[in-house]
Amino acid sequence: MSTSSFQGQTNLLGRYPFHWHDLDNDCDDCYFTANSIHKSFYRCISIHGTHNTTVSENVGYDVSGYCYYFEDGNEEDNTISFNLAVHINSPSNEIANGDGTQRIDVFSQSVDLILPADSTASGFYISNLHNDIIGNAASGGWAGFSLPVFHSPVGIHRDLNMRPGNRLTKTFDGNTAHSTGWWWSHAGAFYSGGSLYYSDANSTLLEYNAGRDQDHGNRQPCLVDKCVTENNCASHCYQGEERAWFELTNNKVFLTPSSGLNSVSYTLVTCIYLFLQSYLTETAHTFSSVISYSGVVG
């Protein structure tokens, strides 16, 4: 067990309290457990281009930027379990806040916001759902759990032939979020939405659309990996034998002024969600997704 404080350098990539950097599959016995990180100037733990690691039973408190963070979107088969994120702050004055609609102005990468997605800084940044996300808790932040949509990885892995936003969930179970979702009425304590991509005008400049984005923000989970079978990640996944779902199970939300769960990225299945003094956005009707056996109390 260790404690770290006043670490990280705000808006400098790679300057985090803890960082697994591009280890690929060479870190299957790596773990980061039972540690506390507080008053961090930039994030808690970054998993970057690395697979099969374990991050468990850690605490992040008073953190600028996303706390538990999959950096480029290609990170898979990791276990994030029983961690806590509390009091998450934006690393800049740029915070995504809509006018009541489902759309928000696009944020561009800058010196003061090196990752434009930090305009929605939250406890957990799950840019690829093909990981085990189990038993974690988030308090505060723009959302508790942010599930952004990547149509391709970013950073040093941007040329990989994969679509992180379509990768199927392994396990997303038993997580809790509360006291969050204050900045935007559509945010959700669990928020599946927000798209990160390179600008059409400048191929090296990242842009982030926190709201509904029909060009870059749709998911199309498929039992067939179109990136491999057709060498075209944008190829259509047909209804019937090919179409799949993302499954989020046994999660809890309370004390949120906005939606407990919101998806503006399509195609979610949520099973056994408990909402206490929160609101449930009816994604089954509004966003072409499915809700099954969800309870609302209070």
C-alpha positions in Angstrom: 0.0 0.0 0.0 1.2 3.5 -0.8 -0.1 7.1 -0.7 0.8 9.8 -3.2 -0.2 13.4 -3.2 0.4 16.5 -5.3 1.6 14.5 -8.3 0.8 14.8 -12.0 1.3 17.8 -14.2 -1.9 19.5 -15.4 -2.5 19.2 -19.2 0.8 17.4 -19.9 0.3 14.1 -21.6 2.0 11.2 -19.7 2.5 13.1 -16.5 0.3 11.2 -14.2 0.7 9.7 -10.7 0.7 6.2 -12.2 1.1 5.3 -15.9 1.4 2.0 -17.8 2.8 3.1 -21.1 2.4 1.0 -24.3 3.3 -2.3 -22.8 0.9 -4.2 -25.1 0.5 -7.8 -23.9 3.8 -7.8 -21.9 2.1 -6.9 -18.6 -0.3 -9.7 -17.8 1.0 -10.1 -14.3 1.0 -6.3 -13.6 -1.2 -4.9 -10.9 -1.8 -1.7 -9.0 -3.7 -2.4 -5.8 -4.6 -0.9 -2.4 -3.1 2.6 -3.0 -4.4 6.1 -2.5 -3.9 9.1 -4.7 -5.1 12.5 -3.5 -4.8 16.1 -4.6 -3.5 15.0 -8.0 -2.9 17.7 -10.5 -3.6 15.3 -13.4 -5.5 12.0 -13.2 -4.9 9.0 -11.0 -4.0 5.9 -13.1 -3.6 5.7 -16.9 -3.6 2.5 -18.8 -2.1 3.3 -22.1 -1.7 0.8 -24.9 -1.5 -1.9 -22.3 -3.6 -5.0 -21.8 -4.4 -7.7 -19.1 -3.5 -5.5 -16.1 -5.3 -5.3 -12.8 -6.2 -2.0 -11.0 -8.1 -2.8 -7.8 -9.0 -1.4 -4.4 -7.5 2.0 -4.9 -8.8 5.5 -3.9 -8.5 8.7 -5.9 -9.6 11.9 -4.1 -9.5 15.5 -5.3 -8.2 14.9 -8.8 -8.0 17.2 -11.8 -9.1 15.4 -15.0 -10.3 11.8 -15.4 -9.1 9.6 -12.6 -9.1 6.0 -13.9 -8.3 6.4 -17.6 -8.0 4.2 -20.7 -5.9 6.6 -22.8 -6.0 5.7 -26.5 -9.0 3.4 -26.7 -7.2 0.2 -27.8 -6.7 -1.0 -24.2 -8.4 -4.3 -23.6 -8.8 -7.3 -21.2 -7.9 -5.2 -18.1 -9.6 -5.5 -14.8 -10.7 -2.3 -13.0 -12.3 -3.5 -9.8 -13.4 -2.1 -6.4 -11.8 1.3 -6.9 -13.2 4.7 -5.6 -13.1 8.1 -7.3 -14.2 11.1 -5.3 -14.2 14.9 -5.9 -13.2 15.0 -9.6 -12.4 18.4 -11.1 -11.9 19.8 -14.6 -8.3 20.7 -15.3 -9.4 23.9 -17.1 -12.2 26.4 -17.1 -13.7 24.7 -20.2 -16.6 22.5 -19.0 -19.3 20.9 -21.2 -22.6 22.5 -20.4 -25.5 22.4 -22.9 -28.6 24.6 -23.2 -31.1 21.9 -22.4 -30.8 20.1 -25.8 -28.9 17.0 -26.6 -26.1 19.0 -28.3 -23.0 20.7 -26.9 -20.4 22.9 -28.6 -17.4 20.9 -29.7 -14.2 21.3 -27.7 -10.8 21.5 -29.5 -7.4 20.4 -28.2 -5.4 23.3 -26.8 -2.6 24.1 -24.4 -5.1 24.6 -21.7 -7.1 21.5 -22.6 -4.7 19.0 -24.0 -7.4 16.3 -23.9 -10.6 18.0 -24.9 -12.6 15.1 -23.3 -11.5 16.5 -19.9 -14.2 19.1 -20.4 -16.3 16.3 -19.0 -13.8 15.1 -16.3 -15.3 12.1 -14.4 -14.3 9.3 -12.1 -13.9 6.7 -14.8 -13.1 7.1 -18.5 -13.9 3.8 -20.2 -13.0 4.3 -23.8 -13.2 0.6 -24.6 -15.8 -1.6 -23.0 -13.9 -4.8 -23.7 -12.5 -4.8 -20.1 -13.8 -6.0 -16.7 -15.3 -3.0 -14.8 -16.5 -4.4 -11.5 -17.6 -3.0 -8.2 -16.2 0.5 -8.6 -17.7 3.7 -7.0 -17.7 7.3 -8.2 -18.8 10.4 -6.4 -18.8 13.8 -8.1 -17.4 14.7 -11.5 -19.2 15.6 -14.7 -20.4 12.0 -14.7 -19.5 9.1 -12.5 -18.6 6.8 -15.4 -18.0 8.2 -18.8 -18.2 5.8 -21.8 -17.0 7.9 -24.7 -17.3 6.7 -28.3 -14.1 6.2 -30.4 -14.5 5.3 -34.0 -10.7 4.7 -34.0 -8.0 4.8 -31.4 -6.1 8.0 -30.8 -2.6 9.0 -30.1 0.2 6.6 -30.9 -2.3 3.9 -31.8 -4.5 6.0 -34.1 -3.6 3.8 -37.2 -4.7 0.5 -35.6 -7.5 -1.2 -37.6 -10.1 -1.3 -34.9 -13.2 0.5 -33.7 -13.1 0.8 -29.9 -16.7 2.1 -29.7 -18.0 -1.2 -31.1 -15.9 -3.6 -28.9 -18.3 -5.7 -26.8 -18.5 -5.5 -23.1 -16.7 -8.2 -21.1 -18.1 -7.4 -17.6 -19.6 -4.1 -16.4 -21.2 -5.1 -13.1 -21.9 -3.9 -9.6 -20.7 -0.3 -10.0 -22.1 2.8 -8.2 -22.3 6.5 -9.0 -23.7 9.3 -6.9 -23.6 13.1 -6.4 -22.8 13.7 -10.1 -24.4 14.9 -13.3 -24.8 18.5 -12.3 -23.4 20.2 -15.3 -25.7 19.0 -18.0 -29.3 17.7 -17.8 -28.4 14.8 -20.2 -25.1 13.8 -18.6 -26.2 10.8 -16.5 -24.2 9.3 -13.6 -23.4 6.6 -16.2 -23.0 8.3 -19.5 -22.6 6.5 -22.8 -21.8 9.3 -25.2 -19.3 11.9 -26.2 -17.1 11.3 -29.2 -13.3 11.9 -29.5 -11.8 12.2 -33.0 -9.3 14.1 -35.1 -10.4 17.3 -36.8 -11.2 17.3 -40.5 -9.4 20.6 -40.8 -6.2 19.4 -38.9 -5.5 15.7 -38.7 -3.3 16.2 -35.6 -5.9 18.1 -33.6 -8.3 16.2 -31.3 -11.9 17.4 -31.0 -14.5 16.2 -28.5 -18.2 16.4 -28.8 -19.8 15.7 -25.4 -23.4 15.7 -26.7 -25.2 13.7 -29.3 -23.0 13.3 -32.4 -24.5 11.4 -35.3 -21.3 11.6 -37.3 -18.7 10.3 -34.8 -20.8 9.2 -31.8 -22.7 6.1 -32.7 -21.9 2.6 -31.6 -22.7 -0.5 -33.6 -21.8 -3.6 -31.6 -21.4 -6.7 -33.8 -20.7 -10.3 -33.3 -18.6 -10.1 -36.4 -15.5 -7.9 -36.4 -16.0 -5.9 -39.6 -12.5 -4.4 -39.2 -11.1 -7.9 -39.7 -13.6 -9.6 -42.0 -14.2 -6.7 -44.4 -11.2 -4.5 -43.6 -13.8 -1.8 -43.1 -14.7 -0.8 -39.5 -17.6 1.3 -40.8 -19.3 -1.6 -42.5 -22.9 -2.2 -41.5 -23.7 -4.8 -38.9 -26.9 -6.5 -40.0 -29.9 -7.3 -37.8 -30.3 -10.9 -36.8 -27.2 -13.2 -36.4 -24.7 -10.3 -36.5 -26.1 -7.7 -34.2 -25.0 -7.6 -30.5 -25.6 -5.5 -27.4 -23.6 -3.9 -24.7 -24.6 -5.2 -21.2 -24.3 -3.2 -18.0 -25.6 -5.1 -15.0 -26.3 -4.7 -11.3 -25.3 -1.0 -11.1 -26.6 1.6 -8.7 -27.2 5.4 -8.9 -28.4 7.9 -6.4 -28.4 11.6 -5.7 -28.2 12.8 -9.2 -30.1 15.8 -10.6 -29.9 14.5 -14.2 -30.3 11.1 -15.7 -29.1 8.1 -13.7 -28.2 6.4 -17.0 -28.1 8.1 -20.3 -27.0 6.8 -23.7 -26.8 9.0 -26.8 -24.7 6.4 -28.6 -27.3 3.7 -29.2 -27.5 0.0 -28.4 -27.2 -0.6 -24.6 -28.8 -3.2 -22.5 -29.0 -2.4 -18.8 -30.1 -5.1 -16.4 -31.0 -4.6 -12.7 -30.2 -0.9 -12.3 -31.3 0.7 -9.0 -32.0 4.4 -9.1 -32.4 6.2 -5.8 -33.7 9.8 -5.9 -32.5 10.0 -9.5 -34.0 10.1 -13.0 -33.9 7.4 -15.6 -33.8 8.5 -19.2 -36.0 6.2 -21.2 -33.3 5.1 -23.7 -35.5 2.3 -25.0 -37.6 4.8 -26.8 -35.5 7.9 -27.3 -32.1 6.5 -28.2 -32.9 3.1 -29.8 -31.5 1.2 -26.8 -33.1 -1.3 -24.4 -33.8 -1.1 -20.7 -34.7 -4.3 -18.8 -35.7 -4.7 -15.2 -34.6 -1.3 -13.8 -35.9 0.1 -10.6 -36.5 3.7 -9.5 -37.0 4.5 -5.9 -37.7 8.0 -4.4 
